């Protein structure tokens, strides 16, 4: 019987913050923090393994920024990122996974295991999977938000194909921006870089390549992004000049949501990504991480795959623990 009753599982109508006394005080077998593609995939695998995972999510996911996902296997016509999440959550509900709508604020480790402190509740867990992802940082320019996922993108691997042949600008001033511009020449003859008033900091090698391939550099500050219902038309600069474009890519950077593991001593990269092994184990025993919060290439399908890998590792670790402690079921013969 579900600890949370028979309410439907949906991102559109998240669970109310209600937990029964049993869940508040028992030590949970596995807690998954994050309800994006990695967390949902892990929950499905652990549920089907007849484990007792609890999926805790706050309703936030970068997938919601993608209204037309065109590179997820099995959807030849594309799919809205929010719909993909809703389908995943409904699938999770088929395997008796408890889902809680809460925002985990901190994680602690003591002799009893992990303690997670959310805005609504406290949780005890034997094992924890962190699948909190990252957030792309769009520039704070009027008009940008309306264009996100429609004509302004973050990932060339995801979205370069859809803008081939169009007038493209890369917003940024570092090596990554230069790499993006050079890579986009495979898709369009019209590629430029706008540093939005910043001094370029790409290295001499990138400077040489940009010069070799005649990539135009616009250094003036952008006043606004002109668009029609999310379709970029032009960049308007402080001087009043404008640059007509049809698509843009942003390389401002990301916020990796890995703060939870800092307090328990898990190793992070210089960019704040969680260091994991091939089985998605962190450097802290019984703590795992999957998806864009790790060093993996941040793709939806990769995040889902990592969720499956982490879940299988968790299930395997639990099975081996059960063997050593002689706790497998004894069936009557």
Beta strands, then each sheet from edge to edge (+ up, - down):
strand 1: 27-33
strand 2: 53-57
strand 3: 98-101
strand 4: 104-110
strand 5: 113-118
strand 6: 122-130
strand 7: 134-136
strand 8: 152-153
strand 9: 168-171
strand 10: 191-194
strand 11: 216-218
strand 12: 222-228
strand 13: 231-237
strand 14: 242-244
strand 15: 247-250
strand 16: 254-256
strand 17: 287-289
sheet 1: 3+ 2+ 1+ 6+ 5- 4+
sheet 2: 3+ 2+ 1+ 6+ 17+
sheet 3: 7+ 16-
sheet 4: 8+ 15+ 9+ 10+ 11+
sheet 5: 12+ 13- 14+
end
